[in-house]
Amino acid sequence: MAAHARRRRNARPSGFATVTPREKALRYALLLLVLALTVSPFLWQLSTSLKGLGEDIFTRTPSFLPEQPTLGNYAEVARTIPVWAYAANSLIVAAIVVSGNAVGATLAGYALAKLRFRGAKLLLGAFLATLVLPGEVTIVSQYVTIRSMGLADTLLGVALPGAISMLNVLLMCTAFQAIPREMDEAAIIDGATAWQRLLHIGLPNVRGMLSVITIFAFIGAWDDFLWPLIVLNDPQNYTLTVGLQYLNGTFSANPRLIAAGTMISFLPIVVVFAALQRFFFRGVEEGAIKG
């Protein structure tokens, strides 16, 4: 027994804290490589958007830092296309999508996780089945449905198909399932209704996951290009991603304006993620329930 205890004390424990310096250095090197591959295109676009007309961006040895930094490219984008009107249209679509997912996915996820009703497993299986189909398979039927509802060429028609994402429903269902059943049973004994249990027990414990689906819904709605391109015909209703195609068609010889338009489209995502990042990482690691 004593020899066995000594072997257990001398055995190397598992975990990140026992990683050797060489392994830790390799991990950080890989992380830096992934960071460089991920962030470099955005930094290059930012650098290109700040370069003046006198700089050659097609030179064999391009300079990363602008030699003649200027914000004139952003002003030129605003003069060329109604970029702020397009951004407002994208914001309206994103607001509808985020609101629909925050409310609809929460209610559907809670019902699947905590309420008992006939056909719950069948409904959950149907939700999972929709995730297997790519979006291009259903895009024709979506357009026919939107047109039959009289919502073609409207911002509501753009936002409606993404107002409730099946993936977000499943994420919220998983978050609600992590709440101990004893808490719901105690609330039922105290006479709490389903709405009261949702408001006072469910929502306080899934705020992290709610921020996750909010970020996913906003990014998906803001970056979507194919669906708005199909639904919208009037240029006044264009979203930002669709409106930026005019820069690519008219000023194909001036990548500075295209880069500036890309950065204008990218900055709202950075702002939203920066505002919700602490809730995002809490939602990713969610599992611990407050007493």
DALINJO-V360645 format. One record per backbone hydrogen bond with DSSP energy under -1.0 kcal/mol. CO is the residue of the C=O (numbers start at 1). NH is the residue of the N-H. If there is no record, write none. Layout:
BEGIN
[[CO & NH] [CO & NH]]
END
This chain:
BEGIN
[[1 & 5] [2 & 6] [3 & 7] [4 & 8] [5 & 9] [6 & 10] [7 & 11] [16 & 19] [20 & 24] [21 & 25] [22 & 26] [23 & 27] [24 & 28] [25 & 29] [26 & 30] [27 & 31] [28 & 32] [29 & 33] [30 & 34] [31 & 35] [32 & 36] [33 & 37] [34 & 38] [35 & 39] [36 & 40] [39 & 43] [40 & 44] [41 & 45] [42 & 46] [43 & 47] [44 & 48] [45 & 49] [48 & 51] [50 & 70] [52 & 55] [71 & 75] [72 & 76] [73 & 77] [74 & 78] [75 & 79] [76 & 80] [77 & 81] [81 & 83] [82 & 86] [83 & 87] [84 & 88] [85 & 89] [86 & 90] [87 & 91] [88 & 92] [89 & 93] [90 & 94] [91 & 95] [92 & 96] [93 & 97] [94 & 98] [95 & 99] [96 & 100] [97 & 101] [98 & 102] [99 & 103] [100 & 104] [101 & 105] [103 & 107] [104 & 108] [105 & 109] [106 & 110] [107 & 111] [108 & 112] [109 & 113] [110 & 114] [111 & 115] [117 & 120] [119 & 123] [120 & 124] [121 & 125] [122 & 126] [123 & 127] [124 & 128] [125 & 129] [126 & 130] [134 & 137] [138 & 142] [139 & 143] [140 & 144] [141 & 145] [142 & 146] [143 & 147] [144 & 148] [145 & 149] [146 & 151] [147 & 150] [151 & 154] [154 & 158] [155 & 159] [156 & 160] [160 & 163] [165 & 169] [166 & 170] [167 & 171] [168 & 172] [169 & 173] [170 & 174] [171 & 175] [172 & 176] [173 & 177] [176 & 179] [180 & 183] [181 & 185] [182 & 186] [183 & 187] [184 & 188] [185 & 189] [186 & 190] [187 & 192] [188 & 191] [193 & 197] [194 & 198] [195 & 199] [196 & 200] [197 & 201] [197 & 202] [198 & 203] [202 & 205] [203 & 206] [206 & 210] [207 & 211] [208 & 212] [209 & 213] [210 & 214] [211 & 215] [212 & 216] [213 & 217] [214 & 218] [215 & 219] [216 & 220] [217 & 221] [218 & 222] [219 & 223] [225 & 229] [226 & 230] [227 & 231] [228 & 232] [231 & 153] [234 & 237] [235 & 238] [239 & 243] [240 & 244] [242 & 245] [243 & 246] [244 & 248] [245 & 249] [246 & 250] [247 & 251] [251 & 254] [254 & 257] [255 & 259] [256 & 260] [257 & 261] [258 & 262] [259 & 263] [260 & 264] [261 & 265] [262 & 266] [263 & 267] [266 & 270] [267 & 271] [268 & 272] [269 & 273] [270 & 274] [271 & 275] [272 & 276] [276 & 280] [277 & 281] [278 & 282] [279 & 283] [280 & 284] [281 & 285]]
END
